[in-house]
Amino acid sequence: MTGRCALLLLLALLGLQAEARGGRGHGEWDTGDVKLPPLPPREDAARVARFVTHVSGWGALATISANPAVRGRPFVDVLSLSDGPPGSGSGVPYFYLSPLMQTVQDLQENLYSTLTLSLAQTSYCVNHGFDPQSPLCAHTMLSGTVTKVNETELDFAKTSLFTRHPAMKTWPSSHNWFFAKLNITNIWVVDYFGGAKVVTPEEYYNVTFHRDSGHDQSHLLSLSDGGILTTEDKHMHPGHLLSCTW
């Protein structure tokens, strides 16, 4: 194999790896060329929860097992998720599920589940030297029921997931994939020492998003009661920005 062919093969393999985990331009805040927005003030637990949810591309979903070998025991699986395309976070975690998954078989008997999301999946904790278990490596626990998405939300759920996880579009149709969401009833936030903070769903969803309007303001994105992010940083792609600041 010539040196040129070897180089082309290496680049192709790297490209496949990037596509498998979402690929650039699909909301990955942990890549070297994308800067994670600043963590919200820790005293604003609802804002921290929304931040963690929006930048998370995957989480650990705990269910009550229906598998005869471990029936009635906790069962956890890692699921890809999205609460909206980068810049349009809704706070609602959406999933792409198959009846073949053990998690779905559990949910058919008991809809209740708890989702854990952590900034350990981004560059934030590593860059600050925080162990994933450290309270300073912010994480949230969202509890509720997982149900199929209705027709009203279907398009948004599909766009949310396929934007962040384009590989999903190629998954075999024979697995009968469907869109689902977590209906949140309880929220806990761990982002500092002293135990988890409780956030109500009302507080969580009241963290509202909007785009700045006005002359030549297309490069600004803001969150109610927050500051302003700009896309002028040469290392930040506008498509990766939250439509908010923290």
N, C-alpha and C positions, 0 to 999 in steps of 0.2 A: 504494500500500500504506500503510495507516495505521500510526502509530507502534506501536500495540498488536500488530498483525499482524507487523510487523517484529521486535518483541521476542520473540514466540512462536516465529517461525521461527528466530531466533538460538538460543534455548534448545533447540529441537528438534535443531538441528545440533550443538550442544555435547553433547547427550545421546547422539547417534549416535557422535560421536568417542569419548566415554568408553566406550561399549559395545564399539567396535571394538578398543580396547586393553585390554579386560578389564572396565572399569567399576569404580566404587567398590564396596567390599565384597567384592572378589575377590582380595585379597592384593597390592595395589600399594603398595609401601613408598616410592615416589618421589613420591607426590602430596603436595600442600601440607598436607593435614589428617591425614596419617598419619606418625608419627615412627618412623624406623628404629631398632631396638634397637641398643645399643652393640656395636661390633666386639669379638669375643672377644680375649683377650690374644694378642699376636702370637707369643709363645713356644709357644702351643698350636696348632700348624699344623693338626692334625686338626679341632679345633673351628672354626677359621677356614674350613676347606674346607666343613664341613657348613653353616656360616652362609651362605657365599656361594651354595652350591647351593640352600638353602631360600628365600632371598630373591630368587633369580633367576627371572624369568618367561620368559627366552629366552636362547639361547646360540648360538655359532658351532660347527657340527659339521663337522669335516674328514674327508673320505673319500678313497679312491683312485679316480680317475675311470674310469668305463667308457665314457664318451662317446668315440667314435672320434676326434674332433677333438683331444682332450687325454688320451687313454687313458694310464693309468699315472701321471698327474700328480696332485698334491694338488688337491682341489676342496672348497670351503667354502660352506656355506649357513647362513642364520640360521633357527633353528627355535624355535617356542614350546615350553615345557616346564614340568614341575612335578614336584617330588619328594613331593608330598602337599598337601592343603589347608592353608592357613595355620594353624599350630598342631599339625600332624601330619606333619612332615617325616620321610621315610624315608631320605633320602640317595640314593635311586635316581632318576635323571632319567627321566621318562616322556615319550614323544612321541606325536603323532597324525599318522600318515603316510599317503601315498597312493602307489600304484605309478606315478603320473604324475610324481612328483618325481624330479629327476635324482639326488638323494641316495639314494633308495630303489633306483634302477637301479644305482648304484654298489655299494650294500650287497648286492645280489643276487649280485655277483661276489666281493666281499670285505667281510666283516662288520666288519673292524677300522676303528676311527674314534677321533677325539679331539675332546672337547667342551671349549670354552673358555667360562668364565663370569666375569663381571666386575661389581664393584660400581659400575662406571661407568654402569650402567643404572638405578641408584638415585640418590638425592640425596646420598649419602655423599661421593663424590669432589668433586662441585661445591661442596658446602658447606664442604669443607676445602681447596678450591683445588688439588686434585690432578689433574694431567693423566691421561687414561685410560691412558697408557703408563707412568706413574710406578709404581714398585713399591709405593708407599703406597696406591695405588688397588687394593685387594686383588683378585686374580683367581686362578682355579684352572684347571688343565688335567686333565681326567679322560679316561683312555684305556681302551679295551676293545672289546667287540663289541656291535653293536646287533641285537637279536632281537625277534621278536614276543612279546607278553605272553601267558602261558598262562592257562588258565581260573582258576587260583588267584588270580592277581593282577589279573584283568580288571576287577573292580568297583572296586578301589582305584585303578587307573590311570585309569579313566574318571572317577571322582569327583575325583581329583587334578587332572586336566586341565580338566574342565568347570567346576570351581569357580574355578580361576584364569583360565580362558579360555572364558567362556560362549559367545562367538561361535562356537566350534567346533561347537556343537550345531546350527547352522544351515548348516554347510558342505554342499555338494551330495553326496548319497549315491552319485551316479553315479561319484564319484572313488574309491570303494571304500576309504574310510579304515580304518585299523587302528591298534591301540595297540602301541607298542613301548617298549623300555627299553634303557638302556646298562648292560651288565654290566661293571662297573669292575674293571680289573686293575692300573692304575697311576695315581698321583695326584701332582701337583705343585702347590705353593702359592707364589704370589709376593705377599708382603704387606710386604716391607721390603727394604732394600738388601742385596746380598751374594749374590744368586742364588736360584733356586727351592729350596724345601724339599720333600723327598720324604716322602710319607705313605703308609703301607700301607693296603690296603682294610680290614684288621682294625682298625687304629687309627681309621680313618674311621667305620666302622660301630659301633665301641664307644662313640662319643659318643651316649649314651642319653638318651632323652626320657621325662619322666614329668610327671604333674599332681600338684600338692600335694593332699593329702587332709586332712580334719579339719573342725572346725566353722568355718563361714563363711569358707572358704578358696577359694571358687569364683573369686575375682578374682585369684588368684595362679597364675602359671605358672612352672615351673622346669626346669632342666636339671641332671643329675647333676654334682656338683662345681662348680656355678655359683652365681650369686646369685639374685635374684628380681626379676621384672618385675611391675608392677601395671597394672591397666587404669584407674587413677584419673586419669591424665593426660587432661585434657579433649580433647586433640588425638589421642588414640589410641583406635581402635575395637577392642574385644576380638577381633573376627574377624580382625584383622590380626596379632595377636600370635603369635609362635612359642610352642609349648608347651615352652619352654625359655628360659633366660637364658644369657648368654654371659659 
